[in-house]
Amino acid sequence: MMKLSTLLPFTLLVAFNTVANVATNPIYQLEVEPAIGKMVTPSTAELCSVAKGTADYLALGEDYDPGIITAGMTAQFGGDLERVKRTLNFICQVQQEDELSGSPSRLMDAEFIAQHFDVIRWMPDKKQAQGFAKNKPLLKNIPDDQILLTKYYIKLAKGSAKKTAETPYALYALPNDEKGLTLEQGNADQNLTRHKLTKQDVLTGILDKDNLAEPMVWLSRYDLEDSLMQGTVKVDIAADHDNGVTNQFFNVHRNNGIGYQRNLKKEQQRRYWYFKKTDSVMGYGKDASYKIPVYPLVTVAGDLAHLGLGKLIMLTHNGESRLTVLADTGGAFENNQYQLDYLGGYFKNWDDYINTYRTFPDYFEARILLLKDK
């Protein structure tokens, strides 16, 4: 259990707040003596890459993506948006300096972390979690002082350039009647194909029958459902005859506007995503035209509306800590301040994923780091 003596009393937190009229939230508390332990971040170079991509997205400004490009919960600790960006830029500065000098990464030094960052301990909002805890032991059993850390992954699938008996379901590009429209234009016109069809409608083949959208690759039903759930898929595409196999990334583009239902199985979800070809794994972006490139093991997804995009988050379990960047989200994170999703790697199916993460803990201490003001 945490030492409550290391946390500033809530009354002192109010005094610490330097932003006028910002509501405080007791699940976040400034930690004076953070228990960091041993740093085990898998790759500081890839951490830097995610940090840079996220800082570049934040630099687009609050008007570009209102409600997401914000200071988020750190505003109550004086963490304005500029301070969030400085935190991300500092991560890359340190990583690059150490790489050039051939020195061990200072980002793997717990004393360096404690010296340069204000540490905000995040306790789970268990009241929120209990609203979805029926038949879900992981939510029911969330500890008082640790968040739930679920995992998501980059789906590996085998597909075909044409429809076959083994691959009868397509990943579709944005429907033809929406090509060339901005996200705002597409959302404003409710008569567009995207807004009219549920996932179950699409599975009947209506898009092909009426030539409404381009099928980009054909998958099995299992791989389709997994791709819709995970958001990014890398497909080995079998071409015609002896042309071999090509690899292609696909990432979610726009959906039909139906919300994700946390109490339904993935096959029962009515939300449907149209996809876009990409060159790498992509995280958050309000539309496919600009998304953040991400890497496994240093990226987390969460509630961007509350936490704010780009938070540097340290996850700790049994005295080992890893740094991650909040650079993605998902339908399960609407009004969710008890959970993060850890980008765990590349997997073909749930069995591969479970075998890899069988002993990986479900709950972690979570700390949000802000670069100290000089």
N, C-alpha and C positions, 0 to 999 in steps of 0.2 A: 504493500500500500504506500501511497505517496506520503511525504511529510508535509502536513498542513502548515507547519511553521515556515516552510520555504515560499509560501504564497503570500503576496500582499493582501491584507484585509480589503474587503470590497469598498469600504469607505475611503481607503487610500487610493484605490483604483480610480475613483471618481476625481480625486484631487490630481491624479496623474494625467487624466484626460486633458489634452490641449485643444481639442476640437469642440467648438461651441455647439450646444444643443444636440449632441450625439448620444443616443440612448445606450446605456451600458447593459451588458449581458453577463450574469454571474457565471455562466459556463466557461467563460474565458477569464483567466487571471494571470497577471504578471508574476513570473516565477523568479525569485531573487537568487536562489541557489539551485539551478537546474541539475537534475541527475542525468548526465549525458552518457556516461559510461564509455565503452569502446566504439569508435566510429567504424562502420562496415559498409559504407556506400559503395556499391559495386563498380561504378565508373564515374569519376569526377569529370572526365571529358564529355561524356554523354549528358551528365547533369548540366554542364555548362551549355551544351547545345540546346537543351530544352529551356533553360533559363533565358538564353539569348532570344530564341524564337518567341517566347512568351513576352519578354520585354519589348520586342519589336511590335507585337500585336497591341500591347498596352499603349505604345507610342502613337497609335492611330487616334487615340483620344476618346473621351467619354461620349462625345456625340456620335461616334461611329458605332458603338455598341453599348447603348445606355443600360444601366443596371448590371452589367458584367464588368466593364472597364471602370472599376471603382476601388476605393480603399477597402471596401467591405468591412468585416468586423474589426479590423485593426484600427479603424478610425477612432475608436474609443481609447486607444493607446497612443494617439498622436501619429498613427501610421497613415499619413496621406498617400495619395497615389504615387507621388514622386518618390516617397521613401520606399514604397514597394518596388519601384523600378530600380532604385539605387541598390536595393538588396540583391536583385537578380544580376545586375551588372557587376556587383562586387564578387559574386560567385565566379563569374567568368574571368574577371581580372586576376583573382587569386589563382585559379586553375591554370591560366595561360602563363602567368609569371613563374609558377612552380615548374611547369613543363619546360619552359625555355631555359630555366636555370638547372634543370635536372634534379631538382630537390623533391623530397617526398611531399605529397600534397598536404598543405596546411588544413584543407577541408576535412582531413582524416584525423585531425588533432582536436580532442575534446576541449582542451584549454583554449585553443584558438577560437573555437566556436563560442565558448562562454565569454571570452574577452571582447568579441566584436559584435555580438548580437544580443538584443533584448529578446527574452524568451517568454512567450505567452502560452501557458498550459491550457489545453482544450479538454474540458470534461464533456462527456456525451450528454445530450439532451434526452434523457431516458423517457421523459413524458411523451415526446414525439415518437420514440421507438415503440412504445407500448401500443400505440394506435395501429400498428401493423404486425404485432407480435404473435397473433393467433396462428398456431401451427408452424411457427418459425422460431425454433429454439435459440438460434444465434441472436435474434433480436430480444427475445425474452430474457436471455442470460447476460446481457451487456453489463460489465462491471461498472461501478460508480466512477472509476478513474481511468478507464480505457475506452477508446472508440472501437467500433466494429470495423475491421479491415477485410473487406471482401476483395476478390481478385477478378480481373478481366484479362483478356488476352487477344493477340492478333491471330485470327482464325487462319489456319492452313487448309486449303480445300483443293480437290481435283475437279476440274470443270471441262467443258467441251465448247468448241466454237459453234456447234449446232446442237439443237435439241435431240436428245437420245432417250431411250427407255430408262437408262440409269441416271440421266441428268435432264429431267423434264421441266425444271423451274429456273427462270432467268433472274439475273440481276439486271434491272432496267435503268437506262439513263432517264433523265428528267423528261416527262412527256413532251411530245412535239409541240403542243400548244403553249408551252411555257419556255421554250428555247429562246434565249436572248433577253428574257425578262429578269430584272433584278429581283432579289428576295422580297423587297417591299412591294414591287408590282405584282409578283406572284401571289403574295399573301393577300393582297387587296382584292383580287379577282376570284371570288368563290365559285365561279362557273368553270374554272380550269379542271382538267382531268384529275390532277393530283388531289383535289379536295373532295372529289366525288366517290372515290373508291376505297373500301377497306382492304386489309390484307387478304381476307377471304374472297373478295371480289377479284383481286388480281390473280389469285391462285386458280381461278376458273379459266384463265387464258384470254380474258377479254381484251387485254392490251394488244395481243397478237392478232386476234380476230378482227379488230377494228383498226389495226395499224396505228395505235395511239402512242407507242413509245418504242424505242430501240432496245432489243435485248442484247446486252454486252457480253454475257457469258452464261452458260447453262450449268446448273448445279443439281445435286440431289436435294430432297426436301430437308434432310437433316442439316446439310451444309448451308442451305438457304436460311433456315431458322437461326442457326448459329451466327451467320453473317449479320442478320438483322439485329441480333442481340448484342454482338460484340462491336459492331460499327465499322471495323476494318477487317478485310480479308485479303490474303495473298493466295492467288489461284494459279495452280499449274494447269494451263489450258492445253488440252490435246487438240491439235489442229487436224485438218483433213489429211488422209493418206500418210505419206512419209515426211510431212513437213515438221515433225518433231513437236516439242512442247515449249511453250513460252510461259514466263512468269509475269503476273500483273497484279498490282495492288488496286483495290477498289475501296472507296471510303463513302460513308453516308453523305448524301447531298441535301435533299429536302424530304420532309415526310408529309403525310396526309393530314396532319393537324390533330390527330386523335392521340390523347394522352396515354402514356404508359401506365398500366394498372398493376400495382405491386402485388396484388393478391391473385393474379392470373398466371398460368403457365405460359411459356413463350409461344407455344402453338396456338393458344387462345387469344393472344394479343391481336387487336384490330389495327393497331398502328402499322403503317407500312412505309419503308424508306426506299427512295430512289437513290441510286449510287452514281459515283463519278470515278473515272480512272485517275490514279495518282502515282507519283514516283516513289513514295515512301509511306511510312505509317504517319497518320495525321491525327492530331488531337482536336482541341476546341477551335471553332471558328463559327461566326454566326451564319456563314454560308460557305459553300465549297470553294468559292473564289479565293478565299484567304483563310487557311487553317494553320495551326501551329504544328510543325514537325515534332514528333515525340519519340522517345526510346523506352524500351522496357526497363523495369527495375529502378527507374529514377523519375517516373511519372505517376501521378495519382489523379483520379477523377473525383469530383465532389460537388457540393452545393455552391456553385459560383455566385448565385445571387446573394447569399449570406456571407460566405467566406471572402469572396472577391477573387477574380482570376489572378494567378501568378504568385500565390502565397508559397513561400519556402517552408516546407513542413518536415520536421524531424520526427521519425517514427522509432519508438524504443520498445524493446522487449528483452527481458532478462539481461539488462546491462549492455545491450548492443543497440546502436542507433544508426539509422540511415537517413540521408537527406533526399527529399523528393520535391518536385515542383507541381503545384496544382494547375494542370494545363488541359484538363478535359472534364467532361460532365456526362450525364445520361439522364434518362427519364426517371430513374429511381431517386434522383437527388433534388427533387422539388421539395423545399421545406424540410431538409434533412441535415440536422446538425449533430448526428451521432455516428456517421459512417464516412469512410473513404473507400475508393476502389483502386487497387494497386495493379498497374499494368505489368503482368507477370511473365510475358514472353510470347513465343510462337507455339501453338498447339493445334493438332489435327482434330481433337475431340475432347470431351470431358474426362474420359479415362486417362488420357495423357496428362491433362492438367491436374487431375486429382492425384495421380502417382507422383508428380513433381512436388505438389504442395500438401501432401498428406500430413507432414509434420510441421508445416508452417502455421504459426499461431493465428487465431481468428481475431484477437484483440491486441491492440498496441496502445501504449501511451503516445499521445500526439502533442507536439509543441510547434507553434508557429513562430518563425524567426524573423526579426526585423533588424536590419543593420542599425547599430547604435549611431545616434547623431554625435558628431564630434563637438 
